[in-house]
């Protein structure tokens, strides 16, 4: 199953709307970023990893980072889909990218219909 950013944002708003607090969600986000750093340190050999499945751990920690980021946006009525597209357009111009995210997605969707 594939989900959209909008669907995730609506789900997390529904989940946190009656008790989600920006500060506590932000603290969880920071904690999860620290856990991403820990896994990356293990993958790079800077920390011991024993027999851990680092790829799965990294995926799980990155999912947590996305979860708390989108939850904070949802509680603050920030449409992350629009923000991501807008920021990418600006970055694409600034860094002279060949294609921006919006065009890339349009091209992919067109190619998938053929």
LUMTI-166585 format. One record per residue (C-alpha): residue in three letters; z, y, x. Coordinates in steps of 0.25 Angstrom, whole numbers, plus 2048, in hexadecimal, padded with zeros to 3 digits. Last residue first. Example, Ala and Ser with C-alpha at 12.3 -4.5 7.8 and 13.67 -1.06 7.14 Angstrom:
BEGIN
SER81D7FC837;ALA81F7EE831;
This chain:
BEGIN
UNK7AD813807;UNK7BA817801;UNK7C281580D;UNK7B881E815;UNK7BB82A80B;UNK7CA82780C;UNK7CA82781B;UNK7C283481B;UNK7CB83B811;UNK7D7836819;UNK7D183C826;UNK7CD84981F;UNK7DB84B81B;UNK7E1847828;UNK7D9851830;UNK7CC84D838;UNK7C7850847;UNK7D585684B;UNK7D4864851;UNK7E3864854;UNK7E687184C;UNK7DC86D841;UNK7E185F83F;UNK7EF864840;UNK7ED86E834;UNK7E686382C;UNK7F1859830;UNK7FC86382B;UNK7F486481E;UNK7F285681B;UNK80185281F;UNK80685D816;UNK7FE85980A;UNK80284B80B;UNK81084F80E;UNK812857801;UNK81F85E804;UNK82885E7F7;UNK83585F800;UNK83A8517FB;UNK82C84B7FE;UNK82B85180C;UNK83984B80F;UNK83583E80A;UNK82883E811;UNK82F84081F;UNK83A83581B;UNK83082B818;UNK82682E823;UNK83182C82D;UNK83681F827;UNK82781A827;UNK82781E836;UNK834816838;UNK82E809831;UNK82180A839;UNK82880B846;UNK8317FF842;UNK8257F783F;UNK81E7FA84C;UNK82B7F8854;UNK82E7EA84F;UNK83A7E8857;UNK83C7DD861;UNK8447E586B;UNK8407F386B;UNK8467FA877;UNK845809878;UNK83B811880;UNK83080687F;UNK82680E877;UNK82880686B;UNK83780786C;UNK83681686D;UNK82C817861;UNK83780F859;UNK84281985D;UNK83982585A;UNK83681F84C;UNK84581D84A;UNK84782C84E;UNK83D830844;UNK844828839;UNK85182F83C;UNK84A83C83B;UNK84483982E;UNK852834829;UNK85884182D;UNK84D848825;UNK84F840819;UNK85E84481A;UNK85A85381B;UNK850853810;UNK85984D806;UNK8548427FD;UNK85D8407F1;UNK8558407E4;UNK8478437E9;UNK8488387F4;UNK84182C7EE;UNK8388337E5;UNK83483D7F0;UNK8328317F9;UNK82882A7EF;UNK8218377ED;UNK81F8397FC;UNK81B82B7FE;UNK81082C7F3;UNK80B83A7F9;UNK80A834807;UNK802829801;UNK80581A801;UNK7FD80E805;UNK800800800;
